Amino acid sequence: MGIKLDMVGIVVQDMKKALDFYRVLGLDIPEQANDEHHVEVAQDGVRLAFDTVEIAKSVYGGWEPASGHRIELAFLCDDAAALDALYAKIIEHGYEGHREPWDAVWGQRYAIVKDPDGNLISLFA
């Protein structure tokens, strides 16, 4: 019996703010999801789930905000130009960049932004 990665969950302080960021990133999330306490988006067989702090408290029996680098999500872009354009779009929408696009020593074009909850989101091509 094996295992398969099925879902990555993110606890969010403000569902609308979080979903707006991931919409700018390119995920197709309906606007009516803004008022939900649990939202899931499937992409290539893996679900990305968003839960409010209230849901996290009910599931885990409490909630302590994490500190430091908690998790990294990395999104593959079509090419370097697409990465640069997406990074610029995210910054233009008022979100925080962590590292501007650069050509990494391992051969990828890379950039890092922060989602509204402070999670590091990598973009690479």
HELIX and SHEET records of a PDB file:
HELIX    1   1 MET A   15  LEU A   25  1                                  11    
HELIX    2   2 GLU A   31  ASP A   35  5                                   5    
HELIX    3   3 VAL A   53  TYR A   60  1                                   8    
HELIX    4   4 ALA A   80  GLU A   92  1                                  13    
SHEET    1   A 3 MET A   7  VAL A  12  0                                        
SHEET    2   A 3 VAL A  46  THR A  52  1                                        
SHEET    3   A 3 HIS A  38  GLN A  43 -1                                        
SHEET    1   B 4 GLU A  72  LEU A  76  0                                        
SHEET    2   B 4 LEU A 120  PHE A 124  1                                        
SHEET    3   B 4 ARG A 109  LYS A 114 -1                                        
SHEET    4   B 4 GLY A  97  ASP A 103 -1                                        
END                                                                             
